[in-house]
Amino acid sequence: MGIDLGTSGIKVAVFNENGEVIAISSQDYIFDVPRMGYAEQDPEVWWQATVKTVNEALANVDANEILAIGFSGQMHGLVALDQDGHVVRKAILHCDQRSVDQTSYINKTMEDAFSKTTYNPPFPGFQLVSLLWMKEKEPENYSKIRHVICPKDYIRFRFCGEIGVDITDASATLAFDIEKQDWAWDIINQLGLDGSVFPKDVHMPYDVAGTITRDLASKFGLPAHTKVVFGGGDQPMQLLGTGVYTPGKLTITIGTSGQIVAMTDRPVYNPALNTHTFNSAFPNKWFCMGAVLNGGATLNWYRRTFLPDKNYEQMDMMAKKVGAGSDGLLFFPCLAGERTPYIDSTTRGIFLGMSYLHNANHFTRAVMEGVSFAVRSNIEVLEGLKCPIDTIIASGGAAKSDVWLQIQADIYGRELHLTEISEQAVTGAAIVAGVGCGMYQSIEQGCEQMVSMKKRIVRPDLPRHQIYSEFYHNAYKQIYERNKDIFRSLYDLKGE
């Protein structure tokens, strides 16, 4: 069984050893925005969604055949627990922007020393920065903390009662030394944080954390000896679910956010600090990632706000009625700050070029195009870092839309490959569960048995690619530099 805890929902799937889906269930939820720039979720919401989806997945499955459970989860977030394992406050998520001041403080006091240790820039929404915010802004809650874990680790804790972390999530907290492969104690101490709250040991995703608790085994009808495996962050699990375990393949995942990921044989230090380097699920392998904060969430926002009576299939048909470039309407998708390539939490979104000609069809297509332009800028950054890119595999919610897939191929000017299974992160979680229980001798074997590619390849239309390239170079790439001061002013001018 694989369990994928996302930002906007949870998925549970049961597979046989050949990668066939025996059962699958999902549950959507939203995150809370109590103030501008905040993004929180109550872990109890995750847990109730987990119970519901596990029960649904097991409804038509012989639960006695479940050998192991693995996890995938949204990365970077902060879950704070007290001495009894109770949640201290709502989890602070990866897309949270409240800790701008703490980020600036780290940049000013540590400068290059921070990034040369973590191989990543400080940025709001990462666990270490959110913890520093708690220390300064919520000292009473901070004093109650005995354990700091990542989102999916909380679900695993509820399954087996063991608190811990795997190396993929640990490396993405900004509290981890990439070269020493241990917690960044110098940084933790210099910030005056209590290092004892971080899990003592850092595990591999396929390590066994324990077995399911008796109460939960009874609740789900699972065997008491069902193994619970550590699992990993959603991006390294996504890599496994697309069958990527060697350098050369680039994965583009457009879900709530967007991730552009290349596996490497070495940790990639980027002096521009506008990408991220984290540990993969394999010993001595890393991945270099461009991170787009505003991916499918922008289309979801647009639908909820302006087209609440439309579903995504209907929106696809609307976008299909409009030609490449949306008749001069351009969308800059940075609704909640942006990581790659700007590393600027004050950026905001723009619809540019609006005229009386434009209708809802144009705006719908422009949102898809704007997110794809953002991904193209990330591909260029990774190519500039000499990350090997021979093949591109598309995944995430945007890969379920034929219209959006073609827009992506046309904007990138590259062929897109697809996996047979559309839910790659939950597949990766199941693969590490299979390794943990001995079904597979290695992750490579698990990938080979569970992942297969579709014969269909989405190929770019070259005339449309030329149109998009002109939009990209002459307009899209200039938006940030020409407006960054205005973005900052608007960020400071929050109004009433």
Protein Blocks (a to p, Z undefined) as FASTA:
>chain_A
ZZdddfkbccdddddfkopafbdcddddddddfbghiacddfklmmmmmmmmmmmmmmmc
cfklpmbdcddddehiacdddfkopafbdcddfkbcklmmmmmmmmmmnmmmmmmmnopa
cdehiaklmmmmmmmmmmmlmmmpmbdcdfklmmmmmmnopacddfklmmmnopacfklo
pacfklmmmnopafklpcfbacdfkbcfbdcdfklmmmnopafklccdebjafklmmmmm
nopabehiacddddfbccdddddfbdcddfklpaccdddfbehiacdddddfblmkmmmm
mmmmmmmmbcfklmmmmmmmpcehiloiacdfblnopfbfnlpakbccddehiafkbcfk
lmmmmmmmmmmmmmmmmmmmmmmnopacfbdcdedjklmpmklmmmmmmmnopacdddfb
lblmlmmmmmmmmmmnomagbfklmmmmmpccdfbdcdddfklmmmmmmmmmmmmmmmmm
mmmmmmmmmmmmnoZZ
